[in-house]
Amino acid sequence: MNAANARIVSFDDEPLILVDSDDNVTGHMPKAEAHVGEGVLHRAFSIFLFNDAGDVLMQQRADEKMLWGGFWSNSVCSHPRRGEAVADAARRRLSEEIDVDADVHFLYKFEYHAQFGEIGAEHEMCSVFFARSNAPVAGNPTEIADFAFMPPDALDAALIDEPARYTPWLKMEWPRIRADHWDRIAATIAA
């Protein structure tokens, strides 16, 4: 981890963009409030960062995270800010979390709900992106406990062999990426 990258980039009172199931804005709510109980539907995004070898960056979420702290997940995930386009937020967050500047490519959007015991839930309209970079990664320790690049086949196997180690959104997103979007990602990596 890079201590120089250890700035706080996510705040409990940060207003999230609330939406309906058609992704129409319905209001705003502080992040902490939007995740308690069963959660309130809000905009979010997930990014899968690949290097030129085709490996995907996985991050272990910081233990201090309210939901799924210590679990392994995709490269970067977060929320756009009020008035911010989702793709712009995704690029911003690549820099804030892993110190990488890269173009993001939209894959698909989906709604999901995942309950984390009695602590709270994710209820998100999540846009899924991928990016490619060979730049050195410097994980922000306020967000990330650890990170590692993983070959796609190894992630396929890990999600079958040890699913309890991984976040629920990763377990939904990765199989769909492999089934519906892998050719596009592979072509971008090979270019």
N, C-alpha and C positions, 0 to 999 in steps of 0.2 A: 504494500500500500504506500501511497505517496502522501506524506504529511503535508506537502505544499498544496495538495488538492483537497485538504480536509476542511472545506468550508461547508457550512450548513446551507443546503439548497432547497430544502423542503420544510414547510412550516405547518403546524396543526391548524392554524387559523387562516391558511391560504384558501381563498375562495375557489371551489371547484365549480365547473359548469354542469348544472343539472340538465338532463335531457329526458325526452320521452323515448319510446321504443322506435320512433322514426328519426331519432337524433335531432329533434327540434329542441331548442333551448327553452327551458321552463323556469330557470332561475339560477341562483348561486347559493352555495352553502360552504361553511368552513370544512376543510378536509376531515378533521377529526369527527365532526358531527355526521358527515356523509358516510362514515364507515362503521358507526355504532349500530347495534341491533342487527337488523337484516340489511342495512345499508340503503342508500338512496341512489338511484340510477344517475350516473355522471359519466362525462367523457374521460377517456383514458387512451393510452397507447402502449404498445409493446414493440421493441426493436430487437431483431436478431442480427448481430454483427458477425460477418464472415471475414476470414483472412484469405489470401490468395491460394492457400493450400486447401480451402474449402471447409476448414474447421469453424465451428461456431463458438462465440464467447459466451460462457455461462458465468453467472454471478451468484454468490451466496449472499443472501440478504443480511444486512446488519442485524444483530441480535436485538437491538433496541426497537426495531420496527414493530408497530402495533399488531400487524397481521403478518403471519408467516415469517417472522424473524428467524434467521438461521437456515431457512429453506433455500434450496438451489432454484434458480429461475433463469429466464432468458437474459440477454445482454443488458438491456435497460428497459424499465417500464416506469411510467409516471402519468401525469395529468397536464393538459394544456391549461394555461392561465386565461383569465377573463380577457376576451378580445384577441387571443392568440390562435392562429391557425394550427391545426394538429401537427402538420408536417414541420412547421417552424418550431413548435414545442419539442418535437422529437429530435431535431437537430441540436437545439439548445441543450437538451438533456444528455445527449451523447457527450457533449463537452463537460457538463457539470458532474456527471457520474463517473465517466471513464477517461476523460481528457482526450477525446477523439473528435476530430472534425471530419465529417463525411456526409455525402448526400444520402438521403433516405428514399426508399422506393416503396410506395404503398402496395400492399398485397390484398387485404380485405378488411372488413369491419364486421364485428359480431357483438351481440349482447350476451352477457353471462352473469350468473350469480353464484358466489361461493361463500359459504358460511365457515367462519373460523371459531367453532365452539360458541361460547357465550360472549366472547370478547367483541366480535363484530363480523363484518362481511365486506366483500367486494361485490358491488353491483355496478357493472361497467358496460358502457358502449365503447368497445375497445377497437381502435384502428391498429392493424398489424403492419409493420414495416420491416424491411431488411436493408442492410447497408454493408459495404465492403471497405475494408481498410487494413493495411499492414502497419499502421502507426503503433508505436508502443502504447500500451494501455496502462493508465495510472488510476486505480480504483479510489474513489472518494470514500474514506472510512466512515463517514457519517451515514452513508447509504449501503456500503458493501463490506462484508466481512472477508470475502475471498473471491477470486475469479480464476478461471482456467479456460483455455481453448479445448474443444472436444470434437473429435470427428463425428459427423452426422450419424454413422452407423453405431457408434458407441452411445450416443444419446438415445437412439432408438431402443437399444438394449437396456439402458439404464432405466428408462421409463417403464419398461416391462418388469425388470428384475427388482428395482427399488423405488416404486412410485411414491412412497411416503416421504422421500427426501425432497420432492419437487413441488412447486406451487401448482395450484389447480389450473390457473390460466395457461401455464406452460404445457400441462398435460392435455389441454384442449387445442392449443395453437399449433404445437409441433406436428402432430399427426396430420392436421389439415394442410400445413405447409408441405409436408412430404407427399401427400396424396394429390394436392391440387396446384401447387406452385413451384415444385422443385425444379422443373425444367427451366423456368425463368431465372431462378436463383443460380442454378448451375451455369447457365449461359452467361450471366453477368460476372460470375467469379472467373470464368474461363476467358473472358474478353480482355 
